[in-house]
Amino acid sequence: MKYEYTPRGVCAQKIEFDINDGILHDVKIFGGCQGNGAGIARLVEGMKTDDVIQRLESIRCGARATSCPAQLAAALKQLTDS
C-alpha cells in the first residue's frame, strides 16, 4: 500500500513509500538533500518497517531535534502504532 507523509522540522517537504507485508519499498524523499534522500531510499529498500524505525528514529541533523531519516521512522511508527 502506498503512503505519503509530510515531514516536520527538516528540509524535505514530502516522503512517499510503499509497505507490502511489513516490508518497505519505493521510498522517495522530496526536497532536502537529494543525495542523502536517494541514499536513505536505497539503504532501506526491502527492510522490515520495525528494523527501519529502530535504526533511524534517533538520528539528528545538526542542531535539529530530527532528520529526514528520523522523519521516515516517524511516518512508519505512526502507521504501525495505529
PyMOL Python script that loads the backbone (N, CA, C, O; Angstrom):
from pymol import cmd

cmd.read_pdbstr("""\
ATOM      1  N   MET A   1       0.839  -1.183   0.000  1.00  0.00           N
ATOM      2  CA  MET A   1       0.000   0.000   0.000  1.00  0.00           C
ATOM      3  C   MET A   1       0.881   1.243   0.000  1.00  0.00           C
ATOM      4  O   MET A   1       1.890   1.289   0.705  1.00  0.00           O
ATOM      5  N   LYS A   2       0.512   2.239  -0.777  1.00  0.00           N
ATOM      6  CA  LYS A   2       1.285   3.471  -0.922  1.00  0.00           C
ATOM      7  C   LYS A   2       0.879   4.494   0.145  1.00  0.00           C
ATOM      8  O   LYS A   2      -0.302   4.669   0.444  1.00  0.00           O
ATOM      9  N   TYR A   3       1.893   5.165   0.709  1.00  0.00           N
ATOM     10  CA  TYR A   3       1.663   6.168   1.746  1.00  0.00           C
ATOM     11  C   TYR A   3       2.410   7.445   1.407  1.00  0.00           C
ATOM     12  O   TYR A   3       3.402   7.433   0.679  1.00  0.00           O
ATOM     13  N   GLU A   4       1.911   8.550   1.953  1.00  0.00           N
ATOM     14  CA  GLU A   4       2.547   9.855   1.810  1.00  0.00           C
ATOM     15  C   GLU A   4       2.595  10.498   3.192  1.00  0.00           C
ATOM     16  O   GLU A   4       1.624  10.448   3.947  1.00  0.00           O
ATOM     17  N   TYR A   5       3.732  11.100   3.511  1.00  0.00           N
ATOM     18  CA  TYR A   5       3.924  11.709   4.827  1.00  0.00           C
ATOM     19  C   TYR A   5       4.544  13.091   4.647  1.00  0.00           C
ATOM     20  O   TYR A   5       5.438  13.271   3.821  1.00  0.00           O
ATOM     21  N   THR A   6       4.069  14.064   5.419  1.00  0.00           N
ATOM     22  CA  THR A   6       4.637  15.402   5.416  1.00  0.00           C
ATOM     23  C   THR A   6       5.569  15.530   6.610  1.00  0.00           C
ATOM     24  O   THR A   6       5.101  15.594   7.747  1.00  0.00           O
ATOM     25  N   PRO A   7       6.879  15.567   6.378  1.00  0.00           N
ATOM     26  CA  PRO A   7       7.827  15.647   7.492  1.00  0.00           C
ATOM     27  C   PRO A   7       7.801  17.013   8.166  1.00  0.00           C
ATOM     28  O   PRO A   7       7.381  18.008   7.576  1.00  0.00           O
ATOM     29  N   ARG A   8       8.258  17.038   9.409  1.00  0.00           N
ATOM     30  CA  ARG A   8       8.286  18.271  10.197  1.00  0.00           C
ATOM     31  C   ARG A   8       9.707  18.507  10.696  1.00  0.00           C
ATOM     32  O   ARG A   8      10.392  17.573  11.112  1.00  0.00           O
ATOM     33  N   GLY A   9      10.141  19.761  10.650  1.00  0.00           N
ATOM     34  CA  GLY A   9      11.426  20.139  11.214  1.00  0.00           C
ATOM     35  C   GLY A   9      12.635  19.816  10.356  1.00  0.00           C
ATOM     36  O   GLY A   9      13.766  19.856  10.839  1.00  0.00           O
ATOM     37  N   VAL A  10      12.406  19.492   9.075  1.00  0.00           N
ATOM     38  CA  VAL A  10      13.508  19.182   8.159  1.00  0.00           C
ATOM     39  C   VAL A  10      13.291  19.905   6.832  1.00  0.00           C
ATOM     40  O   VAL A  10      12.245  20.514   6.612  1.00  0.00           O
ATOM     41  N   CYS A  11      14.280  19.833   5.957  1.00  0.00           N
ATOM     42  CA  CYS A  11      14.195  20.497   4.648  1.00  0.00           C
ATOM     43  C   CYS A  11      13.241  19.786   3.684  1.00  0.00           C
ATOM     44  O   CYS A  11      12.605  20.431   2.850  1.00  0.00           O
ATOM     45  N   ALA A  12      13.144  18.472   3.798  1.00  0.00           N
ATOM     46  CA  ALA A  12      12.274  17.711   2.897  1.00  0.00           C
ATOM     47  C   ALA A  12      10.816  18.130   3.084  1.00  0.00           C
ATOM     48  O   ALA A  12      10.381  18.425   4.197  1.00  0.00           O
ATOM     49  N   GLN A  13      10.071  18.152   1.981  1.00  0.00           N
ATOM     50  CA  GLN A  13       8.657  18.538   2.045  1.00  0.00           C
ATOM     51  C   GLN A  13       7.701  17.356   2.031  1.00  0.00           C
ATOM     52  O   GLN A  13       6.562  17.471   2.483  1.00  0.00           O
ATOM     53  N   LYS A  14       8.164  16.209   1.507  1.00  0.00           N
ATOM     54  CA  LYS A  14       7.267  15.064   1.409  1.00  0.00           C
ATOM     55  C   LYS A  14       8.079  13.781   1.351  1.00  0.00           C
ATOM     56  O   LYS A  14       9.173  13.745   0.789  1.00  0.00           O
ATOM     57  N   ILE A  15       7.517  12.715   1.948  1.00  0.00           N
ATOM     58  CA  ILE A  15       8.102  11.386   1.858  1.00  0.00           C
ATOM     59  C   ILE A  15       7.004  10.444   1.378  1.00  0.00           C
ATOM     60  O   ILE A  15       5.915  10.402   1.951  1.00  0.00           O
ATOM     61  N   GLU A  16       7.300   9.688   0.321  1.00  0.00           N
ATOM     62  CA  GLU A  16       6.375   8.674  -0.186  1.00  0.00           C
ATOM     63  C   GLU A  16       7.038   7.313  -0.069  1.00  0.00           C
ATOM     64  O   GLU A  16       8.257   7.190  -0.191  1.00  0.00           O
ATOM     65  N   PHE A  17       6.219   6.287   0.170  1.00  0.00           N
ATOM     66  CA  PHE A  17       6.745   4.930   0.273  1.00  0.00           C
ATOM     67  C   PHE A  17       5.613   3.930   0.163  1.00  0.00           C
ATOM     68  O   PHE A  17       4.442   4.270   0.330  1.00  0.00           O
ATOM     69  N   ASP A  18       5.981   2.691  -0.120  1.00  0.00           N
ATOM     70  CA  ASP A  18       5.046   1.567  -0.144  1.00  0.00           C
ATOM     71  C   ASP A  18       5.423   0.607   0.974  1.00  0.00           C
ATOM     72  O   ASP A  18       6.597   0.458   1.313  1.00  0.00           O
ATOM     73  N   ILE A  19       4.409  -0.041   1.542  1.00  0.00           N
ATOM     74  CA  ILE A  19       4.627  -1.117   2.501  1.00  0.00           C
ATOM     75  C   ILE A  19       3.826  -2.317   2.025  1.00  0.00           C
ATOM     76  O   ILE A  19       2.615  -2.227   1.827  1.00  0.00           O
ATOM     77  N   ASN A  20       4.500  -3.426   1.845  1.00  0.00           N
ATOM     78  CA  ASN A  20       3.856  -4.682   1.453  1.00  0.00           C
ATOM     79  C   ASN A  20       4.282  -5.758   2.434  1.00  0.00           C
ATOM     80  O   ASN A  20       5.464  -6.092   2.519  1.00  0.00           O
ATOM     81  N   ASP A  21       3.322  -6.303   3.178  1.00  0.00           N
ATOM     82  CA  ASP A  21       3.597  -7.350   4.164  1.00  0.00           C
ATOM     83  C   ASP A  21       4.676  -6.942   5.153  1.00  0.00           C
ATOM     84  O   ASP A  21       5.533  -7.751   5.506  1.00  0.00           O
ATOM     85  N   GLY A  22       4.640  -5.680   5.607  1.00  0.00           N
ATOM     86  CA  GLY A  22       5.591  -5.201   6.599  1.00  0.00           C
ATOM     87  C   GLY A  22       6.970  -4.871   6.052  1.00  0.00           C
ATOM     88  O   GLY A  22       7.901  -4.622   6.818  1.00  0.00           O
ATOM     89  N   ILE A  23       7.106  -4.868   4.724  1.00  0.00           N
ATOM     90  CA  ILE A  23       8.389  -4.587   4.083  1.00  0.00           C
ATOM     91  C   ILE A  23       8.296  -3.257   3.336  1.00  0.00           C
ATOM     92  O   ILE A  23       7.323  -2.994   2.630  1.00  0.00           O
ATOM     93  N   LEU A  24       9.322  -2.427   3.503  1.00  0.00           N
ATOM     94  CA  LEU A  24       9.345  -1.090   2.913  1.00  0.00           C
ATOM     95  C   LEU A  24       9.885  -1.127   1.484  1.00  0.00           C
ATOM     96  O   LEU A  24      10.877  -1.798   1.197  1.00  0.00           O
ATOM     97  N   HIS A  25       9.211  -0.392   0.593  1.00  0.00           N
ATOM     98  CA  HIS A  25       9.608  -0.327  -0.818  1.00  0.00           C
ATOM     99  C   HIS A  25       9.400   1.082  -1.367  1.00  0.00           C
ATOM    100  O   HIS A  25       8.590   1.851  -0.849  1.00  0.00           O
ATOM    101  N   ASP A  26      10.129   1.399  -2.401  1.00  0.00           N
ATOM    102  CA  ASP A  26       9.916   2.607  -3.214  1.00  0.00           C
ATOM    103  C   ASP A  26       9.871   3.901  -2.399  1.00  0.00           C
ATOM    104  O   ASP A  26       8.962   4.713  -2.575  1.00  0.00           O
ATOM    105  N   VAL A  27      10.836   4.093  -1.519  1.00  0.00           N
ATOM    106  CA  VAL A  27      10.902   5.328  -0.731  1.00  0.00           C
ATOM    107  C   VAL A  27      11.373   6.465  -1.629  1.00  0.00           C
ATOM    108  O   VAL A  27      12.341   6.327  -2.377  1.00  0.00           O
ATOM    109  N   LYS A  28      10.674   7.585  -1.541  1.00  0.00           N
ATOM    110  CA  LYS A  28      11.055   8.796  -2.262  1.00  0.00           C
ATOM    111  C   LYS A  28      10.965   9.954  -1.285  1.00  0.00           C
ATOM    112  O   LYS A  28       9.941  10.155  -0.632  1.00  0.00           O
ATOM    113  N   ILE A  29      12.056  10.720  -1.192  1.00  0.00           N
ATOM    114  CA  ILE A  29      12.094  11.892  -0.328  1.00  0.00           C
ATOM    115  C   ILE A  29      12.212  13.108  -1.228  1.00  0.00           C
ATOM    116  O   ILE A  29      13.166  13.223  -1.998  1.00  0.00           O
ATOM    117  N   PHE A  30      11.247  14.018  -1.137  1.00  0.00           N
ATOM    118  CA  PHE A  30      11.179  15.202  -1.984  1.00  0.00           C
ATOM    119  C   PHE A  30      11.657  16.415  -1.206  1.00  0.00           C
ATOM    120  O   PHE A  30      11.177  16.683  -0.104  1.00  0.00           O
ATOM    121  N   GLY A  31      12.603  17.149  -1.777  1.00  0.00           N
ATOM    122  CA  GLY A  31      13.189  18.296  -1.111  1.00  0.00           C
ATOM    123  C   GLY A  31      14.355  17.845  -0.250  1.00  0.00           C
ATOM    124  O   GLY A  31      14.651  16.653  -0.167  1.00  0.00           O
ATOM    125  N   GLY A  32      15.002  18.783   0.377  1.00  0.00           N
ATOM    126  CA  GLY A  32      16.161  18.437   1.186  1.00  0.00           C
ATOM    127  C   GLY A  32      17.344  18.069   0.315  1.00  0.00           C
ATOM    128  O   GLY A  32      17.397  18.440  -0.858  1.00  0.00           O
ATOM    129  N   CYS A  33      18.280  17.352   0.875  1.00  0.00           N
ATOM    130  CA  CYS A  33      19.491  16.958   0.164  1.00  0.00           C
ATOM    131  C   CYS A  33      19.191  15.748  -0.714  1.00  0.00           C
ATOM    132  O   CYS A  33      18.913  14.660  -0.210  1.00  0.00           O
ATOM    133  N   GLN A  34      19.247  15.941  -2.008  1.00  0.00           N
ATOM    134  CA  GLN A  34      18.873  14.898  -2.959  1.00  0.00           C
ATOM    135  C   GLN A  34      19.719  13.635  -2.784  1.00  0.00           C
ATOM    136  O   GLN A  34      19.191  12.524  -2.834  1.00  0.00           O
ATOM    137  N   GLY A  35      21.020  13.798  -2.580  1.00  0.00           N
ATOM    138  CA  GLY A  35      21.896  12.642  -2.430  1.00  0.00           C
ATOM    139  C   GLY A  35      21.594  11.843  -1.173  1.00  0.00           C
ATOM    140  O   GLY A  35      21.555  10.613  -1.212  1.00  0.00           O
ATOM    141  N   ASN A  36      21.382  12.526  -0.071  1.00  0.00           N
ATOM    142  CA  ASN A  36      21.051  11.822   1.171  1.00  0.00           C
ATOM    143  C   ASN A  36      19.706  11.128   1.071  1.00  0.00           C
ATOM    144  O   ASN A  36      19.549  10.001   1.540  1.00  0.00           O
ATOM    145  N   GLY A  37      18.738  11.792   0.464  1.00  0.00           N
ATOM    146  CA  GLY A  37      17.421  11.177   0.288  1.00  0.00           C
ATOM    147  C   GLY A  37      17.496   9.914  -0.552  1.00  0.00           C
ATOM    148  O   GLY A  37      16.882   8.900  -0.219  1.00  0.00           O
ATOM    149  N   ALA A  38      18.255   9.977  -1.647  1.00  0.00           N
ATOM    150  CA  ALA A  38      18.411   8.799  -2.504  1.00  0.00           C
ATOM    151  C   ALA A  38      19.155   7.694  -1.772  1.00  0.00           C
ATOM    152  O   ALA A  38      18.828   6.517  -1.925  1.00  0.00           O
ATOM    153  N   GLY A  39      20.156   8.065  -0.976  1.00  0.00           N
ATOM    154  CA  GLY A  39      20.906   7.070  -0.217  1.00  0.00           C
ATOM    155  C   GLY A  39      20.034   6.375   0.821  1.00  0.00           C
ATOM    156  O   GLY A  39      20.083   5.153   0.962  1.00  0.00           O
ATOM    157  N   ILE A  40      19.247   7.146   1.538  1.00  0.00           N
ATOM    158  CA  ILE A  40      18.331   6.569   2.525  1.00  0.00           C
ATOM    159  C   ILE A  40      17.378   5.594   1.832  1.00  0.00           C
ATOM    160  O   ILE A  40      17.166   4.475   2.301  1.00  0.00           O
ATOM    161  N   ALA A  41      16.811   6.034   0.716  1.00  0.00           N
ATOM    162  CA  ALA A  41      15.846   5.206  -0.014  1.00  0.00           C
ATOM    163  C   ALA A  41      16.446   3.860  -0.417  1.00  0.00           C
ATOM    164  O   ALA A  41      15.801   2.823  -0.263  1.00  0.00           O
ATOM    165  N   ARG A  42      17.658   3.873  -0.925  1.00  0.00           N
ATOM    166  CA  ARG A  42      18.296   2.619  -1.346  1.00  0.00           C
ATOM    167  C   ARG A  42      18.649   1.732  -0.160  1.00  0.00           C
ATOM    168  O   ARG A  42      18.515   0.510  -0.231  1.00  0.00           O
ATOM    169  N   LEU A  43      19.096   2.342   0.918  1.00  0.00           N
ATOM    170  CA  LEU A  43      19.505   1.551   2.081  1.00  0.00           C
ATOM    171  C   LEU A  43      18.337   0.846   2.767  1.00  0.00           C
ATOM    172  O   LEU A  43      18.502  -0.256   3.290  1.00  0.00           O
ATOM    173  N   VAL A  44      17.162   1.469   2.770  1.00  0.00           N
ATOM    174  CA  VAL A  44      16.027   0.873   3.469  1.00  0.00           C
ATOM    175  C   VAL A  44      15.156   0.001   2.576  1.00  0.00           C
ATOM    176  O   VAL A  44      14.247  -0.668   3.067  1.00  0.00           O
ATOM    177  N   GLU A  45      15.417  -0.004   1.281  1.00  0.00           N
ATOM    178  CA  GLU A  45      14.631  -0.818   0.340  1.00  0.00           C
ATOM    179  C   GLU A  45      14.652  -2.285   0.763  1.00  0.00           C
ATOM    180  O   GLU A  45      15.716  -2.880   0.932  1.00  0.00           O
ATOM    181  N   GLY A  46      13.452  -2.861   0.932  1.00  0.00           N
ATOM    182  CA  GLY A  46      13.325  -4.277   1.267  1.00  0.00           C
ATOM    183  C   GLY A  46      13.473  -4.598   2.745  1.00  0.00           C
ATOM    184  O   GLY A  46      13.444  -5.769   3.122  1.00  0.00           O
ATOM    185  N   MET A  47      13.633  -3.584   3.592  1.00  0.00           N
ATOM    186  CA  MET A  47      13.773  -3.821   5.033  1.00  0.00           C
ATOM    187  C   MET A  47      12.405  -3.911   5.708  1.00  0.00           C
ATOM    188  O   MET A  47      11.419  -3.356   5.222  1.00  0.00           O
ATOM    189  N   LYS A  48      12.364  -4.613   6.826  1.00  0.00           N
ATOM    190  CA  LYS A  48      11.162  -4.637   7.657  1.00  0.00           C
ATOM    191  C   LYS A  48      10.977  -3.254   8.270  1.00  0.00           C
ATOM    192  O   LYS A  48      11.945  -2.605   8.667  1.00  0.00           O
ATOM    193  N   THR A  49       9.732  -2.814   8.344  1.00  0.00           N
ATOM    194  CA  THR A  49       9.463  -1.476   8.871  1.00  0.00           C
ATOM    195  C   THR A  49       9.972  -1.323  10.302  1.00  0.00           C
ATOM    196  O   THR A  49      10.493  -0.264  10.650  1.00  0.00           O
ATOM    197  N   ASP A  50       9.837  -2.337  11.130  1.00  0.00           N
ATOM    198  CA  ASP A  50      10.321  -2.260  12.517  1.00  0.00           C
ATOM    199  C   ASP A  50      11.826  -2.050  12.570  1.00  0.00           C
ATOM    200  O   ASP A  50      12.318  -1.317  13.428  1.00  0.00           O
ATOM    201  N   ASP A  51      12.560  -2.681  11.668  1.00  0.00           N
ATOM    202  CA  ASP A  51      14.013  -2.512  11.622  1.00  0.00           C
ATOM    203  C   ASP A  51      14.388  -1.099  11.194  1.00  0.00           C
ATOM    204  O   ASP A  51      15.334  -0.517  11.726  1.00  0.00           O
ATOM    205  N   VAL A  52      13.652  -0.549  10.237  1.00  0.00           N
ATOM    206  CA  VAL A  52      13.910   0.823   9.783  1.00  0.00           C
ATOM    207  C   VAL A  52      13.662   1.797  10.928  1.00  0.00           C
ATOM    208  O   VAL A  52      14.475   2.691  11.164  1.00  0.00           O
ATOM    209  N   ILE A  53      12.563   1.637  11.632  1.00  0.00           N
ATOM    210  CA  ILE A  53      12.250   2.505  12.767  1.00  0.00           C
ATOM    211  C   ILE A  53      13.370   2.449  13.792  1.00  0.00           C
ATOM    212  O   ILE A  53      13.860   3.488  14.235  1.00  0.00           O
ATOM    213  N   GLN A  54      13.770   1.272  14.165  1.00  0.00           N
ATOM    214  CA  GLN A  54      14.808   1.089  15.186  1.00  0.00           C
ATOM    215  C   GLN A  54      16.120   1.767  14.783  1.00  0.00           C
ATOM    216  O   GLN A  54      16.775   2.388  15.620  1.00  0.00           O
ATOM    217  N   ARG A  55      16.503   1.653  13.529  1.00  0.00           N
ATOM    218  CA  ARG A  55      17.776   2.202  13.072  1.00  0.00           C
ATOM    219  C   ARG A  55      17.763   3.715  12.863  1.00  0.00           C
ATOM    220  O   ARG A  55      18.790   4.368  13.048  1.00  0.00           O
ATOM    221  N   LEU A  56      16.626   4.279  12.483  1.00  0.00           N
ATOM    222  CA  LEU A  56      16.598   5.673  12.049  1.00  0.00           C
ATOM    223  C   LEU A  56      15.978   6.668  13.017  1.00  0.00           C
ATOM    224  O   LEU A  56      16.236   7.865  12.896  1.00  0.00           O
ATOM    225  N   GLU A  57      15.170   6.222  13.972  1.00  0.00           N
ATOM    226  CA  GLU A  57      14.358   7.173  14.735  1.00  0.00           C
ATOM    227  C   GLU A  57      15.142   8.179  15.575  1.00  0.00           C
ATOM    228  O   GLU A  57      14.607   9.249  15.868  1.00  0.00           O
ATOM    229  N   SER A  58      16.348   7.902  15.968  1.00  0.00           N
ATOM    230  CA  SER A  58      17.075   8.830  16.846  1.00  0.00           C
ATOM    231  C   SER A  58      18.122   9.672  16.118  1.00  0.00           C
ATOM    232  O   SER A  58      18.904  10.366  16.767  1.00  0.00           O
ATOM    233  N   ILE A  59      18.154   9.626  14.789  1.00  0.00           N
ATOM    234  CA  ILE A  59      19.142  10.398  14.026  1.00  0.00           C
ATOM    235  C   ILE A  59      18.744  11.868  14.007  1.00  0.00           C
ATOM    236  O   ILE A  59      17.585  12.217  13.779  1.00  0.00           O
ATOM    237  N   ARG A  60      19.738  12.719  14.252  1.00  0.00           N
ATOM    238  CA  ARG A  60      19.524  14.169  14.233  1.00  0.00           C
ATOM    239  C   ARG A  60      20.285  14.781  13.065  1.00  0.00           C
ATOM    240  O   ARG A  60      21.254  14.197  12.577  1.00  0.00           O
ATOM    241  N   CYS A  61      19.856  15.941  12.621  1.00  0.00           N
ATOM    242  CA  CYS A  61      20.531  16.691  11.566  1.00  0.00           C
ATOM    243  C   CYS A  61      21.084  17.971  12.187  1.00  0.00           C
ATOM    244  O   CYS A  61      20.350  18.934  12.407  1.00  0.00           O
ATOM    245  N   GLY A  62      22.378  17.970  12.466  1.00  0.00           N
ATOM    246  CA  GLY A  62      22.998  19.134  13.099  1.00  0.00           C
ATOM    247  C   GLY A  62      22.351  19.424  14.439  1.00  0.00           C
ATOM    248  O   GLY A  62      22.223  18.534  15.280  1.00  0.00           O
ATOM    249  N   ALA A  63      21.945  20.662  14.636  1.00  0.00           N
ATOM    250  CA  ALA A  63      21.323  21.067  15.906  1.00  0.00           C
ATOM    251  C   ALA A  63      19.826  20.763  15.948  1.00  0.00           C
ATOM    252  O   ALA A  63      19.180  20.963  16.977  1.00  0.00           O
ATOM    253  N   ARG A  64      19.280  20.287  14.847  1.00  0.00           N
ATOM    254  CA  ARG A  64      17.845  19.975  14.810  1.00  0.00           C
ATOM    255  C   ARG A  64      17.553  18.746  15.658  1.00  0.00           C
ATOM    256  O   ARG A  64      18.408  17.877  15.824  1.00  0.00           O
ATOM    257  N   ALA A  65      16.364  18.684  16.181  1.00  0.00           N
ATOM    258  CA  ALA A  65      15.956  17.546  17.014  1.00  0.00           C
ATOM    259  C   ALA A  65      15.576  16.329  16.180  1.00  0.00           C
ATOM    260  O   ALA A  65      15.299  15.264  16.732  1.00  0.00           O
ATOM    261  N   THR A  66      15.558  16.472  14.866  1.00  0.00           N
ATOM    262  CA  THR A  66      15.138  15.393  13.981  1.00  0.00           C
ATOM    263  C   THR A  66      15.976  15.428  12.707  1.00  0.00           C
ATOM    264  O   THR A  66      16.904  16.228  12.593  1.00  0.00           O
ATOM    265  N   SER A  67      15.652  14.566  11.758  1.00  0.00           N
ATOM    266  CA  SER A  67      16.345  14.490  10.471  1.00  0.00           C
ATOM    267  C   SER A  67      15.396  13.842   9.467  1.00  0.00           C
ATOM    268  O   SER A  67      14.322  13.367   9.836  1.00  0.00           O
ATOM    269  N   CYS A  68      15.792  13.825   8.207  1.00  0.00           N
ATOM    270  CA  CYS A  68      14.970  13.138   7.212  1.00  0.00           C
ATOM    271  C   CYS A  68      14.842  11.647   7.515  1.00  0.00           C
ATOM    272  O   CYS A  68      13.741  11.106   7.417  1.00  0.00           O
ATOM    273  N   PRO A  69      15.940  10.956   7.884  1.00  0.00           N
ATOM    274  CA  PRO A  69      15.787   9.548   8.258  1.00  0.00           C
ATOM    275  C   PRO A  69      14.852   9.374   9.460  1.00  0.00           C
ATOM    276  O   PRO A  69      14.033   8.455   9.479  1.00  0.00           O
ATOM    277  N   ALA A  70      14.970  10.248  10.453  1.00  0.00           N
ATOM    278  CA  ALA A  70      14.107  10.154  11.629  1.00  0.00           C
ATOM    279  C   ALA A  70      12.649  10.427  11.274  1.00  0.00           C
ATOM    280  O   ALA A  70      11.741   9.857  11.879  1.00  0.00           O
ATOM    281  N   GLN A  71      12.430  11.297  10.297  1.00  0.00           N
ATOM    282  CA  GLN A  71      11.059  11.574   9.866  1.00  0.00           C
ATOM    283  C   GLN A  71      10.464  10.387   9.114  1.00  0.00           C
ATOM    284  O   GLN A  71       9.262  10.139   9.215  1.00  0.00           O
ATOM    285  N   LEU A  72      11.276   9.653   8.365  1.00  0.00           N
ATOM    286  CA  LEU A  72      10.799   8.414   7.750  1.00  0.00           C
ATOM    287  C   LEU A  72      10.404   7.428   8.843  1.00  0.00           C
ATOM    288  O   LEU A  72       9.363   6.777   8.748  1.00  0.00           O
ATOM    289  N   ALA A  73      11.230   7.318   9.876  1.00  0.00           N
ATOM    290  CA  ALA A  73      10.909   6.437  11.003  1.00  0.00           C
ATOM    291  C   ALA A  73       9.605   6.878  11.673  1.00  0.00           C
ATOM    292  O   ALA A  73       8.777   6.043  12.037  1.00  0.00           O
ATOM    293  N   ALA A  74       9.428   8.184  11.834  1.00  0.00           N
ATOM    294  CA  ALA A  74       8.204   8.700  12.464  1.00  0.00           C
ATOM    295  C   ALA A  74       6.972   8.340  11.631  1.00  0.00           C
ATOM    296  O   ALA A  74       5.929   7.985  12.180  1.00  0.00           O
ATOM    297  N   ALA A  75       7.095   8.432  10.321  1.00  0.00           N
ATOM    298  CA  ALA A  75       5.982   8.071   9.438  1.00  0.00           C
ATOM    299  C   ALA A  75       5.632   6.592   9.610  1.00  0.00           C
ATOM    300  O   ALA A  75       4.461   6.233   9.730  1.00  0.00           O
ATOM    301  N   LEU A  76       6.652   5.744   9.622  1.00  0.00           N
ATOM    302  CA  LEU A  76       6.424   4.309   9.767  1.00  0.00           C
ATOM    303  C   LEU A  76       5.851   3.983  11.141  1.00  0.00           C
ATOM    304  O   LEU A  76       4.957   3.147  11.268  1.00  0.00           O
ATOM    305  N   LYS A  77       6.370   4.644  12.159  1.00  0.00           N
ATOM    306  CA  LYS A  77       5.890   4.410  13.528  1.00  0.00           C
ATOM    307  C   LYS A  77       4.422   4.820  13.657  1.00  0.00           C
ATOM    308  O   LYS A  77       3.630   4.131  14.300  1.00  0.00           O
ATOM    309  N   GLN A  78       4.075   5.937  13.046  1.00  0.00           N
ATOM    310  CA  GLN A  78       2.678   6.410  13.069  1.00  0.00           C
ATOM    311  C   GLN A  78       1.754   5.349  12.462  1.00  0.00           C
ATOM    312  O   GLN A  78       0.659   5.114  12.974  1.00  0.00           O
ATOM    313  N   LEU A  79       2.182   4.726  11.401  1.00  0.00           N
ATOM    314  CA  LEU A  79       1.360   3.702  10.748  1.00  0.00           C
ATOM    315  C   LEU A  79       1.280   2.410  11.554  1.00  0.00           C
ATOM    316  O   LEU A  79       0.224   1.780  11.608  1.00  0.00           O
ATOM    317  N   THR A  80       2.370   2.015  12.172  1.00  0.00           N
ATOM    318  CA  THR A  80       2.397   0.734  12.885  1.00  0.00           C
ATOM    319  C   THR A  80       1.826   0.834  14.292  1.00  0.00           C
ATOM    320  O   THR A  80       1.397  -0.173  14.854  1.00  0.00           O
ATOM    321  N   ASP A  81       1.813   2.051  14.878  1.00  0.00           N
ATOM    322  CA  ASP A  81       1.244   2.231  16.217  1.00  0.00           C
ATOM    323  C   ASP A  81      -0.261   2.382  16.199  1.00  0.00           C
ATOM    324  O   ASP A  81      -0.911   2.265  17.238  1.00  0.00           O
ATOM    325  N   SER A  82      -0.823   2.642  15.026  1.00  0.00           N
ATOM    326  CA  SER A  82      -2.278   2.872  14.914  1.00  0.00           C
ATOM    327  C   SER A  82      -3.048   1.589  15.088  1.00  0.00           C
ATOM    328  O   SER A  82      -4.278   1.594  15.026  1.00  0.00           O
TER     329      SER A  82
END
""", "prot")
cmd.dss("prot")
cmd.show_as("cartoon", "prot")
cmd.util.cbc("prot")
cmd.orient("prot")
